[in-house]
């Protein structure tokens, strides 16, 4: 069993809900990464044989054993996200687009589970228009909010899969678990003319975003209903008020705490902590915990 130290990421749109669980002091916090290994941020291990080492070192040394040789880096990133303000209206490229534009192996799909819903009970998601030409025209007219971006209603406990190529943005007041394929490509269409602490507006990526967008895509809402939800590179399952969990798969599983606090191997685990279990390993909490388990799907060890 490995216990990972969360990685905090202050953002222009972040809030205060995750501050009590961050390893560092911030005035606001957008992401609390519970598992990240992407070249920009790196999780560190707090216990055991790999104590003090990075998750990347662990992954590079063990990926063959768990059927993940085809991945140059761990296939997904996990975070808790607190948008006090709306995120930028954006899109992630699909595999073909990522290869053509950035020479990257794959684009990015992601999933959100809502611990708390947005204040307005909806997300920016999908398009009202049918073509990139119409999107481009509306951007020039400064009418992307009014005439282009659609909305998706969400409530507490909802699961939303955002397919690569979908126009989207999380909205203010939410608190959610995010698992995303490990590709840090995001193209911004619009950022509400917001300025950073230095008075500068953030970079937009209109040309790339227009190449990446699929106007026909829109997400749907679903529930876990005590079932595992499988996507392309990851599967997840929600456990509420549980005191134990055993990894019965043939690969590693990542248990991310959403609510509750316990001690494991003398270390506190709480909201935002991810625990890595190898096959047949089990964790026993001394309090009831709510958590999501995530495991990589490789095509070789899906059970």
Secondary structure, DSSP 8 states (H G I E B T S, - for coil): -EEEE-EEE--TTBBSTTGGG-SS--S-BSEEEEE-BSSS-B-EE-SSTTTTSBHHHHHHHHTTTTT-TT-SS-SEEEEEE-BSS---EEE---HHHHHHHH--S----EEEEEEE--TTSEEEEEESSS-HHHHHHHHHTT-HHHHTEEEEE--TT-EEEE-TT--EE--TT-EEEEEEES----EEEE-TT-B-TTS-B----HHHHHHH--TT----EE--TTS-EE-SSEEEEEEEEEEEEE--SSS-EEEEEEE--EEETTEEE-TT-EEEE-TT-EEEEEEEEEEEEEEE--SS---
